[in-house]
């Protein structure tokens, strides 16, 4: 028996909320691309794609502007609704940075001192994180360079990460006037042991991709530095497991002259993302050969643990982050934004703490006292 007698509308519906107005190749912007799925032999699979949401602001280390936040949200929704898309890839232009978080120039020159405006921005930011966590396709963060501050947060919202071994990871908020409440305080305890999560969150240290792989934050790390035809590991990072005293050092940075020598080697050799792209292709191929409905149900089952804490705190964090734009964020972002004039990117922390201990009002006198001063010119 057939069901041909049942009436049926065969025209496919368009479920996308946006067109392409949020995408552009003119930075700062978001690039949205479809790339064909390839099998392990490199053969193109017709009719199936991965959707690439690409941060395009390389001169500012792919920090996201307000319009870029809208573009990321639009990109992940577009990937969700595209029937041909197997997975969504979140990455960025260039080889220096995946993302360093919010655009500090925009923060300092527009949002600082305007808490209500920043609250509106945080509504957009929360929607961006939601768009990643709610994407109905698997999400992969392709870490092409440093993933720091808000860049770390939006990267952790993805399901998996494959990283260049030149990349570094970390937070910046407590040093520059904010708290990593765009996801890190929610996600890090799920990825790391509680003390690693605590220290990574508050110390503002940068950790290597190899260390992040060791402690369980990311899935894949591949070399991208090429010497002639050969890929070589990042020479700045210690890859021996133990010191003579038994201390685990795998993934830590070299120090002193060894660091400087290795750094020069990195600068003198080209970066090639062939192995990184192969790692991403392999993940996508695995997804391609799974039942799509069962796959996304399984993914959502894992995501809901991350989402639980994100959803519990994102609104309260939105209000605190907005209010903070009138106090410590004002100091932190102005200090960072004026670093070319002053030679410093942070406030005088000791003087600030002393003034607070004296009960000083948060006024122009306090700001003047702790913000770095312009360099003297001859």
N, C-alpha and C positions, 0 to 999 in steps of 0.2 A: 504494500500500500504506500502511495506517495502522498505528499501534502501539497501538491501543486495547486489544488483548488483553493488553498488559503490565500487571501489577498496579502500582498507584501510590497512595501516600499523599498526598492533596491538602491535608491540613491543614498550615498553615504553622507552622514551628518558632519558638519564642522563643529567640533567641540572646543576650539581654541577661543580664548578670551581676547587675545591681542593679535594684531598683524605684525609686520616687520618694522614698525616705526621705532621700536626700542633698540634696534640693532644697527650698527654702522662700523665701517672700517676706519673711520676718522677718530683718533683718540682724543680725549678719553671716551671709551665706548665699550659695548659688548658686541663681540662677533658671534654669530650663530651659524654653524655649518653642519651639513649632513655629510658623513663619510661612510662609504660602503663597508659592510662587514667583510672581513677576509678570513679564509681558513688558514690552518697552520702552514700550508704550502704557499700562501700569499695569493691564492685565487680569490677574485672578487665574487661575492654572493649577491646576485642581482635581486633587487627589491627589498633588501634589508640594510639598515644603516645604524650607525651610532650618531648621536647628536652631540656636537661639541659646543659648549658654552664657554667662550674665551674672554677673559679679562684683557682689555686692550688699553693699558695706560703705562707703557714700559718706562717712560721718563720719570714717573713717580712710583716706580716699583709696583705697578699694577694695583695701587691703592684705589678703592672704589669711591667714586663720587655719588651724589644723590641719584643722578640719572642712570649711572651704572647699576646701582642697587635695583632700580626698576627693571633694567635689562636682564639681570640675572633671574629675577622672579619670572619675567616673561619667557625667558629661555627654558627654564625647567618646566614651566607649564606647557610650552609648545612641544617639548620632548615627550611629556606625559601623554599628550593627545595625538601624537603622530603614530599611526598604526605601523609604520615601517621601522620605527626606532626600537632597537634591542636594548640599548643602554645609553645613559647620558654621561658625557665626559666633561668634567669641570677643570679647566686649565687656564693658561695665560700666555701672552705673547713674550717671546724672548727667553733668555737662559739665566737671568739674574734673580727673578722673583716670580713666584706664583701670586702672592698677594701679601702686602704689609698692613692690611686693614683699611680703616676709613681714611679718606684723604685729609691729612692734617692741615693742609693749606685751607681747605674748605671749612674744616672744623674751627680753626683759629680765626679766620677772617669773616665767617658768617655765623656759625652756630654758637661759638663761645659767648657767654653773656646773654644768650637767647634761649632759655630753657624750654619755652613752649615750642619754638621752632625745632629744637633738637628732639623734643618728644614726638613731633610729627615724623621726623626723620627716623626715629627708632621704631615707629609703627611700620615704616617701609622696610627697615632692616629685619625686624621680626618676621615680616612677610617673606623676605628673601630666605631666611633660614627655614621657615615653614615650607617654602616651595621645594627646597631640597629634600627635607624629611618626608614630604607628601608626594614626591615624584613617583609616578606609577611605572617607572622603569628603574632598574638598578643604577646607582650613581657611583662614579669612580672619580676620585681626585687625582689628576695627573700633575704631580708636583714637579714643575720645571725649574724651581729655584726656591728662595727663602719663603717659608710659610709662617708668618709672624703675626701676632696680635689678632685683629679681626680676621686676617687671612687664615690663621690657624683655626679659628672658630668655624668659619664657613667651610673650611676643608674637612674638619671633623664631622660636620653634618652629613658628609657623604658616607656611603656604605663601606667603601674600600679606598685605599690609596696606593698608588705606585709612584715611587719617587726617584728622581735624580740623586746620586750619592753626593752631589755638591750642595744639596739643599740643607738648610738649617731650619729648626722649628723652635717656637717659643712664644711667650707673651711679652707685652710691653706696658700694660695698663698702669700698674702701681708706680712705675718709674715716670710715666708721662701724664699722669693726672686722671686715670680712669681705673675701672675694675673690669676684668675679662668676663663680663656678664652677658656677652653675646653668644654664649654657648660653652665656653671653656669651664666655668664653674659647674656646669651641668654635665658636660661630656667627659672631662678628664678623669673623674673617679671611676667611670665605666671602663676606660681604656687602661689606666695605670693603677699600680698599687697606691694606697691612699697617701703615703708620704711622697712618692714621686709626683703624684697629682698635685699635692700641696706645693712642693718646691717649684715645680715647673710653672705653676699658676702664678706664684707671687714673686719669684726671684728675678724674673726677666732675663734669666740665662738663656742662651741659645744652645740647643742640643742638635747633634748631627743626625742625619737620616739613619745611619747605622745604629746609633744609640736608640733612636725611636723605634727601629725595627726590633732591637733587643728587648726593649721594655714593653712592646706590644701595641704601639700606637698606629703603626702602618703595616701594610701587607707585603710590599715588594720594594727592594732597593736595587738599583742597577747602576753600573758605571756609565758615565756619559763623556768622560774626558778621553780624547783620542790622541795617541802618539803614533804618527804614521798611520798604518792600517789597523793598529791594535788598540782596543779599549783598555784603559788602565784605571784602577781604583783611585778614588780621591786620596792623594798622598798626605793630606793634612790630618787625616783621621787615623788613629791607632787601631789596627785590625788584629793585633795579638789579643788573646782572651785574658791572660793573667800576667801580672807582674810577678817577680820572684817571691814577693811576700804573700802571694795568693789573691791580691786585690783584683777585682774585675775592672778592666779598663777598656774593654772592647767598645769602640764607638766614641772614645774621648778625643779631644783635640791635642795635637802636638803643642809644645810650648817653646818659647825662646827662639834661638837661631834655627832650630829644626822646622819650626812653624814658618818662619820667614822664607826659608829655602823652598819648602813645599808650596807655599803661596805663590812664589815666583814661577814654579813649574806649572801650576794651574793656570796662571795668567798667560803663559807662553804657548799653551796648547789649545786646540779648538774643541768646542763642545759639539757633540753629535747625539741626537735623541733617538737613534735607531733602536737601541735596546729598550729604551723606555716605551717607545711606541709599540714595540713588539710585545712587551709585558701587558700593555693596555689591550692590544688586539687579542692576546691569549685569554684575558679575562672575558672580553666580549664574546669570544668564540665559545667559551664555557657556557655563558648565559644563553647563547644562541641554541645550544643543544639541550635545553631544559624546557619543560612545560611552562609557558609564560604565565599562566594563571597561578600555578603552584609556586612558581618562582617568586612572584611579587607578594603572594600571601606569606611565604616564608620570610622574605625580606622585611615586610611590615611587622611580622611577629618579633623580629629582633629590634627593629627601629623603635617600636613602641616603648621599650625600656628607656632609650635615650629621650624620646619624646615626653615621657612621663615627667621627668624632672625639668625639662625645657618648658613644658606647658605650665608647670606649677609656678615657675619663677619669672617667666619672660615679661609679664605685665608689671610686676613690682619692680623688676630691674629696669624696665623702660622708664618708669617714673623717677627712680633714683638717678639713673644716668642723665636724664633731662635736668633734674635739679642740680646735679654736680657740675653742669656746664657754667654755673655762676660762681663756682669756687675752684676746686683743685684742677678740674679740667681746663678752666680758663688759664690757669698758670701753666699747666703742662703743655697744652697745645701751642700757646704763644711762645713758650720757651723753645719748643721744637721748631716751630715755623720761622723763628728769627735766628736760627743757628748760623746762617751764613754771615749775618751782621755781627753777632756776638761771639762766635766761636764756641759756644756752649749750647747743648740741646736740652738741658735740664735746669731746674731752679736750684737755688742754694737750700738744700734740704735741712741742713743744720740750723741755719738762720730761721727758716720757716717753722721748724719745731720749737725753737726757742721763743719765737713770737707767740705761737699758740700757747706755750706753757705760761707765758705772761698774761694770757687772756686777751691778747690783742684782737681788735675787730678785723674782720676780713674786708678791708677797705683799700682805697688806692695807695695809701701809705704802705700797707703790707705788700701789695703787689709790686710796688716800686722797689721795696727792700729786697725781695727774694728773686725777682726775675733777673736774668743775666743782662749785663750792660753792653752796649755796642763797643767793639774794639776801638782802641785809640789809634788814630792815624797820624803818621809823622807829618 
